Amino acid sequence: MNGKKLPRYEELSKPLIIFSYKWFKWGLVRFFLNTVGRLSNGVRIGFRYGFDSGTMLDYVYENKPEGLFFIGKLIDKAYLDGPGWAGIRQRKVHLKGILREVIESNRKINKGTVIMDVASGPCRYLIEIKQEHPRYDLKILCRDMDEEGLNLGRKLCSRLGIEGIKYEKADAFSPEILKNANPKPNVIVVSGLYELFTNDEIIKKSMGNIFTALNSGDYFVFTNQPYHPQLELIARTLPNRRKEFWVMRLRSDNEVKSWAAAAGFKHVKTLLDTYSIFSVNLFQKQ
Ligand SMILES: C[S@@+](CC[C@H](N)C(=O)[O-])C[C@H]1O[C@@H](n2cnc3c(N)ncnc32)[C@H](O)[C@@H]1O
């Protein structure tokens, strides 16, 4: 973080004054992205599925610049190298590291692990975790509201010959659906979901529902976004999965961790990327 004051969610949600400097500036950037920018595969995926979609995230994880002509590939490389996406890739590394530790501590006591990501997208990171543990009792449940992301994950698994990962459409915020998960998870992951919602109460309620759905000794892993250096650019130019401008609400780690503690969880560890954009938090139900 460079100490510069970041624009607030409320400020970024307001439409710009017509013919103001910012109205021209961001209008021009939007025009560039919507025309020349579309030569990049990543930018095209973002406009089609939403820049916050699971499908977009999977392309960012893959991190292989592609585009129409040489210029498209160059734009794609610049896009994928943006600090937010670099932070997302570090978040994936941290997420996998934390899950490996959880698996190892379960393995030591001869316990199998069932991981459920409640808003998984294609869930490349869990596919990779599954690949790393071929002889361990590891089951994975990937849930999302978006069929497109789930289908991409199913295709990825069948291409790689991976079994033991179930994909199903489900609302992450429904307590009944959470409780009735089959197989029953002993690790619930909420990665990249809370950051998409601006209402704090939804998150607090979700943490309470997750606490109820787990048994004691089980784990809760969630991500948070305390900072982003390109908030204004994103809010003024990039559409989300609902085709609205993607306005992010940042939350301090301490605040979100205090909600998990209030839900009943005990903090185990937190990892933060080098840009301080994304944290990965591990909590346990005692
Ligand atoms: C940024 S992606 C995160 C994907 C994955 N968890 C990861 O970290 O790699 C956010 C996902 O949340 C999904 N999503 C949004 N609202 C949801 C809801 N109410 N229930 C389930 N999934 C939801 C989106 O479809 C999208 O795939």
The ligand as an SDF file (V2000), in Angstrom:
LIG
                    3D

 27 29  0  0  0  0  0  0  0  0999 V2000
  -14.1690  -14.8920   -8.1170 C   0  0  0  0  0  0  0  0  0  0  0  0
  -14.9710  -16.4180   -8.3670 S   0  0  0  0  0  0  0  0  0  0  0  0
  -14.1640  -17.4810   -7.1700 C   0  0  0  0  0  0  0  0  0  0  0  0
  -13.9220  -18.9120   -7.6520 C   0  0  0  0  0  0  0  0  0  0  0  0
  -13.1590  -19.8300   -6.6850 C   0  0  0  0  0  0  0  0  0  0  0  0
  -13.7580  -19.8780   -5.3900 N   0  0  0  0  0  0  0  0  0  0  0  0
  -11.7120  -19.4330   -6.5550 C   0  0  0  0  0  0  0  0  0  0  0  0
  -11.3200  -18.7580   -5.5900 O   0  0  0  0  0  0  0  0  0  0  0  0
  -10.9110  -19.8080   -7.4350 O   0  0  0  0  0  0  0  0  0  0  0  0
  -16.5050  -16.0850   -7.5820 C   0  0  0  0  0  0  0  0  0  0  0  0
  -17.5660  -17.1200   -7.8820 C   0  0  0  0  0  0  0  0  0  0  0  0
  -18.7020  -16.8890   -7.0280 O   0  0  0  0  0  0  0  0  0  0  0  0
  -19.8430  -17.3630   -7.7210 C   0  0  0  0  0  0  0  0  0  0  0  0
  -21.0380  -16.8930   -7.0130 N   0  0  0  0  0  0  0  0  0  0  0  0
  -21.5200  -15.6340   -6.9020 C   0  0  0  0  0  0  0  0  0  0  0  0
  -22.6180  -15.6210   -6.1310 N   0  0  0  0  0  0  0  0  0  0  0  0
  -22.8440  -16.9070   -5.7130 C   0  0  0  0  0  0  0  0  0  0  0  0
  -23.8080  -17.5350   -4.8650 C   0  0  0  0  0  0  0  0  0  0  0  0
  -24.7830  -16.8330   -4.2850 N   0  0  0  0  0  0  0  0  0  0  0  0
  -23.7170  -18.8710   -4.6700 N   0  0  0  0  0  0  0  0  0  0  0  0
  -22.7280  -19.5960   -5.2530 C   0  0  0  0  0  0  0  0  0  0  0  0
  -21.7820  -19.0480   -6.0630 N   0  0  0  0  0  0  0  0  0  0  0  0
  -21.8400  -17.7200   -6.2860 C   0  0  0  0  0  0  0  0  0  0  0  0
  -19.6120  -16.8100   -9.1280 C   0  0  0  0  0  0  0  0  0  0  0  0
  -20.4290  -17.4710  -10.0810 O   0  0  0  0  0  0  0  0  0  0  0  0
  -18.1140  -17.0660   -9.3130 C   0  0  0  0  0  0  0  0  0  0  0  0
  -17.8620  -18.2950   -9.9340 O   0  0  0  0  0  0  0  0  0  0  0  0
  1  2  1  0
  2  3  1  0
  2 10  1  0
  3  4  1  0
  4  5  1  0
  5  6  1  0
  5  7  1  0
  7  8  2  0
  7  9  1  0
 10 11  1  0
 11 12  1  0
 11 26  1  0
 12 13  1  0
 13 14  1  0
 13 24  1  0
 14 15  1  0
 14 23  1  0
 15 16  2  0
 16 17  1  0
 17 18  1  0
 17 23  2  0
 18 19  1  0
 18 20  2  0
 20 21  1  0
 21 22  2  0
 22 23  1  0
 24 25  1  0
 24 26  1  0
 26 27  1  0
M  CHG  2   2   1   9  -1
M  END
$$$$
